[in-house]
Amino acid sequence: MASISKIVSTTDLSVPTRTPDIELTQRVDAKIFHQVRDLNVVRNENGIILRGHSQSFYVKQLATHAVLSLYPGMMVENAIAVGQ
């Protein structure tokens, strides 16, 4: 039993997952009418991260609200670049 708890305690659970959540990306993309290029949505134990490229801050904000409508109260990091 001690060896199992040692393995669990040495695992770093704060390391974010970098794999995109394809289903969530598609749902957010549909909600914002495909206005973010290269949209990438990653969900991990710390929250949700948005990445991509937008022509306006308005669309960037829409993406945040799209995630919050699907996951109310979830921490969202919006790393969408604007104007590129």
Summary of the structure (lengths in Angstrom):
residues: 84
radius of gyration: 15.7
end to end distance: 53.4
largest distance: 54.6
contacts: 212
relative contact order: 0.19
helix: 39%
strand: 27%
